[in-house]
Amino acid sequence: MSHSVNAGSGSSIKESLASWGDLAGLLRGGDQGAIVPVVIPRDNRGLRWTVLVWFGFFALCSALMMTLNALVGGVAAGVAYSVLSVPTLIVGVLSIAAAGLWWWRGSIIEIEEGTHGILTRYGAIVRPIGPGRHYLWHPWSRVDFVVDTRTEIPYTAPVLACPTRENVPLKSIEFFLKFQITDPIRFVTIIGASNFDLVLSSAVQDAIRQRSRQVNTESAYDLRGSNVEDMRRLLNGQLEKYGVRITGCNIPDVQLPNQYQQHLATRERVAKELVAYEQEWELTRKRRIDTLLMDIERSKKTRDAKIVEVNASLNKARKDVAQMLEEQVTEAQRVRYEIETRGRADLVAAENEAKAQQRLATAYRDNRAVLEYELARRRLDVGAVLAERAPRPVVVQTEAGSGDGSALSTLITAQLLPQVLNGAGSPRTPLGPSSDVAREAMESAQGAVAAAAERQQQMADEYQRRQEGAMRRQFENGEGYGGQGRRG
């Protein structure tokens, strides 16, 4: 059982009846281009295994009856019934075991990952069962539906003749969405896959027509790739009661009417020509601007070259001025060094001359001392000579109270005195008036020598003061030795 409800160029949703081995192929690949989110599995279990159960019970009952007859009957009948009861018992046990194995194997079902099964009992839905292996021990338990609950199922719904705000019908608007079944029981019991195709197509057309009414015809192409989050919320509000959630949607393509497309083509051609003209004008303008910029750059280069030349001349002039200043400074330093050298030489000469004068004065002082020494030595010689030539008084002492003062004694003494002096060499006696004359002569000679030495010392000091004053005045006036002026 399979049929398609949406027969257009878009997607169609349906449910299919298949065996357990074909479930994965239908849920993942669909059926003849249709989307199959729900598959009704064929249940091949039935109650045929109960035949083996009844046959086993019959065999067991027969074996029991044979055993009772063997106990009640004769020997021959007992042996025959005993021989027949054992195989019958074995057959009954094997039949019951085969029936149990058949029942166990038929109760196993496997739900694929990403799908859910709807478990029913006596036709009533019990619960959904998840992926994995399950055992349906109850003979009247069934899995009526297997629903894909993980895959985001793509769905394409082209909507034809959608009017715009100017009531111009668009040729078609293609709408693409992805939905996911979140509640398999509600989806199966309320709507089903085939009815959901019709409901989803109607809801998509209604949403697309509402959106196309909001745009102008010339901006209809703006619907492609536009934000359709409001449409997704609208569809989710409509389909939530069916256990379906829209995970994503967009508008991949919009087709305008043929006549309007021709108008748009004409407008596009005119727009392209306008763009071409604008580009040509832009190229012309750019070419002119480039020419002007080249002229400006050439003028700038000429100006820069002149500026460089002027700067070079200015640098050369500055260098010449700096060189001249350096030469002037060097010449001034040379003149200053020459003046200082001459001044130092004059100063050294003056110092040497002052030292010579000082040594001369010292020599004069030394000569004065020598003269004083010579004068003293000569004074001593003169004194010695005078002392030798001076008359020697002789004092004749008489005893006191002798009263010997007669003339005779004086005469005798005068006659005997020369002899005594010549013969005995008596010591000298103090000089008389001649010694005072000699002393006065020595003092006058000594005063003359001292006055001469003092006059000579005064003349040397005066000459040194004059030399020092003259040198100081020359250096204060900036003149060299000998009255030469400063140059430069």
QUIWO-V594786 format. One record per pair of residues at least 12 apart in sequence whose C-alpha atoms are under 10 Angstrom apart, sorted by the first residue. I is the first residue (numbers start at 1). J is the second residue. If there is no record, write none. Layout:
BEGIN
I/J
I/J
END
This chain:
BEGIN
1/14
1/15
1/16
1/17
1/18
1/40
2/14
2/15
2/16
2/17
2/31
2/34
2/36
2/194
3/15
3/16
3/31
3/34
3/194
4/32
4/33
4/34
4/35
4/194
4/197
4/198
5/34
5/193
5/194
5/195
5/196
5/197
5/198
5/201
6/34
6/157
6/194
6/195
6/197
6/198
6/200
6/201
7/34
8/157
8/158
8/159
9/156
9/157
9/158
10/34
10/155
10/156
10/157
10/158
10/159
10/174
10/175
10/176
10/201
11/33
11/34
11/35
11/154
11/155
11/156
11/157
11/158
11/176
11/197
11/201
12/33
12/34
12/35
12/36
12/155
12/156
12/157
12/193
12/194
12/196
12/197
12/198
12/200
12/201
13/30
13/31
13/33
13/34
13/35
13/36
13/37
13/38
13/153
13/155
13/192
13/193
13/194
13/195
13/196
13/197
13/198
13/200
14/30
14/31
14/34
14/35
14/36
14/37
14/38
14/39
14/192
14/193
14/194
14/195
14/196
14/197
15/27
15/30
15/31
15/34
15/35
15/36
15/37
15/38
15/39
15/40
15/145
15/146
15/147
15/192
15/193
15/194
15/195
16/30
16/31
16/35
16/36
16/37
16/38
16/39
16/40
16/41
16/145
16/193
16/194
17/38
17/39
17/40
17/41
17/42
17/144
17/145
18/39
18/40
18/41
18/42
18/43
19/39
19/40
19/41
19/42
19/43
19/44
20/39
20/40
20/41
20/42
20/43
20/44
20/109
20/110
20/111
20/146
21/41
22/39
22/41
23/36
23/38
23/39
23/40
23/41
23/111
23/112
23/146
24/39
24/111
24/112
24/113
24/115
24/148
26/38
26/39
27/39
27/115
27/146
27/147
27/148
27/151
28/148
28/151
28/153
35/153
35/154
35/155
35/193
35/197
36/147
36/148
36/153
36/193
36/194
37/115
37/146
37/147
37/148
37/149
37/151
37/153
37/180
37/181
37/192
37/193
38/115
38/116
38/117
38/145
38/146
38/147
38/148
38/149
38/184
38/187
38/188
38/192
38/193
38/194
39/117
39/144
39/145
39/146
39/147
39/148
39/193
40/117
40/118
40/143
40/144
40/145
40/146
40/147
41/117
41/142
41/143
41/144
41/145
41/146
42/142
42/143
42/144
42/145
43/106
43/142
43/143
43/144
44/106
45/102
45/103
45/105
45/106
45/107
45/139
45/140
45/142
46/103
46/106
46/139
46/140
47/103
47/139
47/140
48/99
48/102
48/103
49/95
49/96
49/98
49/99
49/100
49/101
49/102
49/103
49/106
50/96
50/99
50/100
50/102
50/103
51/95
51/96
51/99
52/92
52/94
52/95
52/96
52/97
52/98
52/99
52/100
52/102
53/92
53/93
53/94
53/95
53/96
53/97
53/98
53/99
53/100
54/92
54/95
54/96
54/99
55/91
55/92
55/93
55/95
55/96
55/99
56/88
56/89
56/90
56/91
56/92
56/93
56/94
56/95
56/96
56/97
56/98
56/99
57/89
57/91
57/92
57/93
57/95
57/96
58/88
58/89
58/91
58/92
58/95
59/85
59/87
59/88
59/89
59/90
59/91
59/92
59/93
59/94
59/95
59/96
60/85
60/86
60/88
60/89
60/90
60/91
60/92
60/93
60/95
60/96
61/85
61/88
61/89
61/92
62/84
62/85
62/88
62/89
62/92
63/81
63/82
63/84
63/85
63/86
63/87
63/88
63/89
63/90
63/91
63/92
64/85
64/86
64/88
64/89
65/81
65/85
66/78
66/80
66/81
66/82
66/83
66/84
66/85
66/86
66/88
66/89
67/79
67/80
67/81
67/82
67/83
67/84
67/85
67/86
68/81
68/82
68/85
69/81
69/82
70/82
70/83
70/84
70/85
103/136
103/137
103/138
103/139
104/135
104/136
104/137
105/135
105/136
106/135
106/136
106/137
106/139
107/134
107/135
107/136
107/137
107/138
107/139
107/141
107/142
108/133
108/134
108/135
108/136
108/137
109/132
109/133
109/134
109/135
109/136
109/142
109/143
110/130
110/131
110/132
110/133
110/134
110/135
111/129
111/130
111/131
111/132
111/133
111/134
111/143
111/146
111/147
112/130
112/131
112/132
112/133
112/146
112/148
113/130
113/131
113/132
113/148
113/149
113/150
114/130
114/131
114/147
114/148
114/149
114/150
114/151
115/129
115/130
115/131
115/132
115/146
115/147
115/148
115/149
115/150
115/151
115/181
115/184
116/128
116/129
116/130
116/131
116/132
116/143
116/145
116/146
116/147
116/148
116/149
116/150
116/183
116/184
116/185
117/129
117/130
117/131
117/142
117/143
117/144
117/145
117/146
117/147
117/148
117/149
117/184
117/185
118/130
118/142
118/143
118/144
118/145
118/146
118/147
118/184
118/185
118/188
119/136
119/141
119/142
119/143
119/144
119/145
119/146
119/185
120/140
120/141
120/142
120/143
120/144
120/145
121/138
121/139
121/140
121/141
121/142
121/143
121/144
122/139
122/140
122/141
122/142
123/140
123/141
123/142
123/143
123/144
124/141
124/142
125/141
125/142
125/143
125/144
125/185
125/189
126/141
126/142
126/143
126/185
127/185
128/143
128/145
128/146
128/147
128/183
128/184
128/185
129/143
129/146
130/146
145/184
145/185
145/188
146/184
146/188
147/181
147/182
147/183
147/184
147/185
147/187
147/188
147/193
148/180
148/181
148/182
148/184
149/179
149/180
149/181
149/182
149/183
149/184
149/244
150/179
150/180
150/181
150/182
151/178
151/179
151/180
151/181
152/177
152/178
152/179
152/180
152/181
152/245
152/246
152/247
152/248
153/177
153/178
153/179
153/180
153/181
153/246
153/247
154/176
154/177
154/178
154/179
154/180
154/247
154/248
154/249
155/175
155/176
155/177
155/178
155/179
155/197
155/200
155/201
155/249
156/174
156/175
156/176
156/177
156/178
156/201
156/204
156/249
156/251
156/252
157/173
157/174
157/175
157/176
157/177
157/200
157/201
157/202
157/204
157/205
157/208
158/172
158/173
158/174
158/175
158/176
158/201
158/204
158/205
158/208
158/251
158/253
158/254
159/171
159/172
159/173
159/174
159/175
159/201
159/202
159/204
159/205
159/206
159/208
159/209
159/254
160/172
160/173
160/174
160/205
160/208
160/209
160/255
161/173
161/209
161/255
161/256
161/257
162/205
162/206
162/208
162/209
162/210
162/211
162/212
162/213
162/256
163/208
163/209
163/210
163/211
163/212
163/213
163/214
163/215
163/216
163/217
164/209
164/210
164/211
164/212
164/213
164/214
164/215
164/216
164/217
164/218
164/219
164/220
165/211
165/212
165/213
165/214
165/215
165/216
165/217
165/220
166/213
166/214
166/215
166/216
166/217
166/218
167/212
167/213
167/216
167/217
168/212
168/213
168/216
168/217
168/256
168/257
168/260
169/212
169/213
169/217
169/256
169/257
170/212
170/217
170/220
170/254
170/255
170/256
170/257
170/258
170/260
171/254
171/255
171/256
171/257
171/258
171/260
172/253
172/254
172/255
172/256
172/257
173/205
173/208
173/209
173/212
173/220
173/221
173/223
173/224
173/251
173/252
173/253
173/254
173/255
173/256
174/205
174/208
174/224
174/250
174/251
174/252
174/253
174/254
174/255
175/204
175/205
175/207
175/208
175/224
175/249
175/250
175/251
175/252
175/253
175/254
176/204
176/248
176/249
176/250
176/251
176/252
176/253
177/204
177/232
177/246
177/247
177/248
177/249
177/250
177/251
178/245
178/246
178/247
178/248
178/249
178/250
179/236
179/239
179/244
179/245
179/246
179/247
179/248
179/249
180/243
180/244
180/245
180/246
180/247
180/248
181/240
181/242
181/243
181/244
181/245
181/246
182/240
182/242
182/243
182/244
182/245
183/240
183/241
183/242
183/243
183/244
183/245
184/242
184/243
184/244
185/242
185/243
186/240
186/241
186/242
186/243
186/244
187/239
187/240
187/241
187/242
187/243
187/244
188/242
188/243
189/242
190/241
190/242
190/243
191/241
191/242
191/243
192/242
196/239
196/242
196/244
199/238
199/239
200/235
200/238
200/239
203/231
203/234
203/235
203/238
203/239
204/231
204/232
204/234
204/235
206/231
206/235
207/228
207/230
207/231
207/232
207/234
207/235
208/228
208/231
208/251
210/231
211/223
211/228
211/230
211/231
217/256
217/257
217/260
218/256
218/260
218/261
218/264
220/254
220/255
220/256
221/253
221/254
221/255
221/256
222/251
222/253
222/254
223/250
223/251
223/252
223/253
223/254
224/250
224/251
224/252
224/253
224/254
225/249
225/250
225/251
225/252
225/253
225/254
226/250
226/251
226/252
227/249
227/250
227/251
228/248
228/249
228/250
228/251
229/248
229/249
229/250
231/246
231/248
231/249
231/250
232/245
232/246
232/247
232/248
232/249
232/250
233/245
233/246
233/247
233/248
234/246
328/488
331/488
332/487
332/488
333/488
334/488
335/486
335/487
335/488
336/486
336/487
336/488
338/486
338/487
339/478
339/479
339/480
339/481
339/484
339/485
339/486
339/487
340/478
340/480
341/480
342/479
342/480
342/481
342/484
343/471
343/474
343/475
343/478
343/479
343/480
343/481
344/480
344/481
345/480
345/481
346/471
346/475
346/480
346/481
346/482
347/468
347/471
347/472
347/475
347/480
347/481
349/481
350/464
350/467
350/468
350/471
350/481
351/467
351/468
353/464
353/467
354/460
354/461
354/463
354/464
354/465
354/467
354/468
355/464
356/464
357/460
357/461
357/463
357/464
358/457
358/460
358/461
358/464
360/457
360/460
361/453
361/456
361/457
361/458
361/459
361/460
361/461
362/457
362/460
364/453
364/454
364/456
364/457
364/460
365/453
365/454
365/456
365/457
366/453
367/453
368/449
368/450
368/452
368/453
368/454
368/456
368/457
369/449
369/450
369/453
371/446
371/449
371/450
371/453
372/445
372/446
372/447
372/449
372/450
372/453
375/442
375/443
375/445
375/446
375/449
376/442
376/443
376/445
376/446
378/442
379/438
379/439
379/441
379/442
379/443
379/445
379/446
380/442
382/438
382/439
382/441
382/442
383/435
383/438
383/439
383/442
386/431
386/434
386/435
386/437
386/438
387/428
387/429
387/430
387/431
387/432
387/434
387/435
387/438
388/428
388/431
389/431
389/434
390/428
390/429
390/430
390/431
390/432
390/433
390/434
390/435
391/428
391/429
391/430
391/431
391/432
391/433
391/434
392/421
392/427
392/428
392/429
392/430
392/431
392/432
393/428
393/429
393/430
393/431
393/432
394/413
394/414
394/417
394/421
394/428
394/429
395/429
396/410
396/413
396/417
470/483
471/483
END
